[in-house]
Amino acid sequence: MLKRPIGIGIENYKDIIDGTYYYVDKTLMMKDLLDYGTKVELFIRPRRFGKTLTLSMIRTFFEREIVADGAEVDNRRYFDGMKIMETEDEYLGHMGKYPVISMSLKSARQPDYHMAYESLVDEIIKEYVRHNYVLNSNCLTEAYHEKYDAIMNRRAEPIAYAKALAFLSECLKKYHETNVIILLDEYDVPLENAFFKGYYEQMVDFVRSLFESALKTNDCLQFAVVTGCLRISRESIFTGLNNFDINSILDNTFVESFGFTQAEIEDMLTFYKLSDRIGEAKDWYNGYLFGETQVYNPWSIINYVKAAASSKTALPRPYWSNTSSNTIIRELVEKADEGVKGEIEELISGGTIEKPVHEDVTYGEIYENQDNLWNFLFFTGYLKAVSQRLEEETIYLTMAVPNKEVNYIYKNTIRNWFERQVRAVDFSDMHRGLMELDADGVQEVLRRQLRKTISYHDGGEAFYHGFLLGVLSGIQGYHIHSNRESGNGRPDILLIPLDEMQPVIIIEIKQTEKFYQMEDGCAKALEQIKRQDYAAGVLDEGYENILEYGICFCKKSCVVKGRKCQ
């Protein structure tokens, strides 16, 4: 049992504190919000970087919370021992002072506009129900009562829901006699989903009306905090807002509010007696650059620490890869031309690429050119900034894959893509060539397929081994064995025929760094087959026809040499 549990997937700040879960203290963000004094602050951060929990913390701190019977809730205890309590009275004086409207838009991830709209209406109604104590006072006129009741009980027209947050703000200000804080989480989910599902324009119109009335023309607004993964500006959702700020991962403000810093990670690992794994955690989950500050992926870290604290033998895993379909990576790979393939290979092998950055890319523009796609990958966490430069008012970022976890996502996507590509190709001529000792024919097919493939080279022979297994997967009448013991060792690939009259095929793989070394690599492979007596096992089983192949790969080329076993 952990001496303090780790909350996986808990997004409610009060639940974290009440459950005595380990919490990385981010409460000084409230001080920053007050210091900067921005009317509407939009935070753009990758998914699973703690945005929902952060908004819950903000609500708990600022909200004057009233329950249904009109009683006031004292939330001060949720900040006992937190950093914010060490600040001056000018900050603490804001605690529990404001009515707060808090709404998540992620429920709008639906297959059609009607379902998405109804889901957003559900979220609006929840806030009306939560604040229905205002109906028990004399602060609202009869007309306000009727309108409030109609919205809360789903009797209102669509236009009322499009302006519902503004109307709720007005009602709350009448009751509390102070302006309202509005918190909107995952604002871009309805737009992203609508784009891929085909009802983008309808959703943009509704979200624009909802936001403009709540954030632009709302005299009852104290301030608002909005979160999302991608900046959406050209749809004019925020057009005309005064004192509106977009805070992205390129900015140097609020850099420690989302994600975990190196010091926070070291404190956490030390707390769970895992100091010896700090380097491993850094390799796998660090690497993101917010402004000039290195941060860790919090979702992956808390999963990693929980597993490692429970079992000393637990290995790091790609936890972040399981939180999304990674559709954008797959589409990048499948639509890649030769230039993009080369850039993907460079990234996966630990290199960098340089691209112009545009913070206002919209979903509708992602596929207009490849630079937009790279921008999307950067702002959603699949790439990190290494450096930046300014040229003629355009920012150019040098970008790399952040860490081993994200590199796994690229590799896994490419592996799946290649397997689909292989299944669509007819390799029967090559398979027949193997059985007929046509090394030149086999070589030509392999070279042609390699040129179509996105490869990564840090795996060395392992990559080419997997490549060849994929090409051979459809061979008829054979069992395929990989690294099965035979003779005095384990040949890379052993093909055993179902018909004993057909040849057994033994394949040994080599990889070189230079093209001129491939002939020598093939010779070494064939010599290894003979030296290790790989044919002994199948000879003992009674097979008489045995073919031996040495295949040497270099980048996107190969040489194939074959012979009959003597």
Phi, psi and omega in degrees: 000129178293142181291340168214121186294156176255124183275106178270119176079009178274118187248003178259120185301317180298322179296323178299313183287315180298326181275005182051035176287157176295131183228127174276114191293111178246020189289343178292352175300327179298322177297317180296319179300319180288322181295316183284330173061029179284138181293313178228120181247118177256118179259123177254113180220155178299163178295152178065030176252025171084020183294317182294316178298322179297316178296324177296321176297316180299316179299315182298324182286312189274337192285133164272094190274126179242131177269178190302324183276005178092358180286146181265138181262131177266112183260010183300327184297338181288354181240011176301128179080000180274159185299326183298333182287349178269001181272177184286165181299334181297335176270315182295337178294345178272351182292130177065028187258335193243148165289143183232131170258121183233124186215134174258141180257007185290341179292349180281008175283081188230162186285341179215168185296319182302314181292322179294316179299313181297326178293319177293323175298320176303316181293322177296315180299322179303318180290325176295318178295319182297328182255019186289000173299338180296337181286345181268008180245176179262013186282341183252141176287171179298321179296319177296319177303312183296317180293317179301312182296320180295317178294315183295330183254020173060038177253356186277161177283160180306324181297328179293323179286329177294336180244018189293325182290323177295317180294319178297322177302316181297317179296317181292323178294322178298322182284310187273343182059036174206159182292168190251145171261132179245129179239121182237118185256139176055051184298334185270352181301313179301325183285318178299310182297317181297324179298313182285338182263350173095020176229042187299311186297319178299316183290321178301317181299316182291314181295322177300314180297318180298316184284319182298316181292327183275326190247339186257312185250029186257103180287351181265005185273125172280300169198167180226148173235125182238140179234153176189178180263337185221140177286127178241108184236327189287346174283000177064030178297324182250016185303133173083001179291133174271145178055049181249131185230134175256119181251110181250182182289354176274345185275156181260011174253150181058029186291334181259005183282335180231137185084167183250137178278170179300317180296321180293323178293316180296321176297317182295313182294324176295319180302322181263017177058045180236030183300331181288353183250012180300317180297318179297316179299321181294316180298322187271324193233356178272189170109347177281142181241110175257112189063242177246017184250128176283132179226159178258155172287112186293323181299314181292319183296315183293326175293318180296313181295319179299316180294316183290325179288333180276331181213122181294343181266001181297136181259154176296146181225160179277074184296323184294330183293341182269003184262001182203160179285349181055036182304320185294325177294314182299317181291325176299316182293314186290332181263004187294135170271185185298321180295315180293322177303316179297321180292321177297317178299320179297317180296313184293330180275008175099007180271192182228162171228155177244131181218150172291144182251134178231111186286346186252031175294134178254164181301322181294343184256357187305319188264007180291325172205163186294330180299323178298322180294319177297322177300315179300315179298323180292309185287341178262007169098004180273349174222157177237157176277133174260320177200169178215155177216156181251129178221115179051051176067011176247132177273129175250126179254135166269122189238153179217168173288132188297317190195183182295326182298311181289326176300324177300319180299314178300311183297316182295320178295317180294322178299314179295320178298315181296319180298321177293320179297318182295320181296337182271354183256141176270108181258019185298325178296320179292319179299318178295322178299321177301316183287339181257010179060038177264079184296322180295318178296318177297318181299317182296318180295316181295319179297318180297319181288324179298323181295337180270354191259142167274123184244163170223143197252355182289344178275351178059229182299333181301321179295313182292328175300311179296320178303312183292322177299321178297317180295326183273354190299333182263010183295132185272140173081018182224147165265134181257126178241133180246120178058036176276138182299131177205134183063233181259017181193206183229103176297150182302310181222134179231120179255116182254121183284149173286330177261116185296347178280344178277158184285143164283140182240123178250127182235128173243134187250140172229160177223139179233166179267339183237142182299321184291349180272354187293319179302315179295324178297320177297317179299319179294323179296315180293323178295323179294320178301318180288314183298320182274359177053048183299335183283347187303316184298315182284331174296319178297331180279354176104000177287137182247332182262106184232127178249138182242133181234133167253124180236123181243129182253147171214112181055243182251038177219170178200162171234136181239128175233139181223162178198161173275143178290130180264000000 
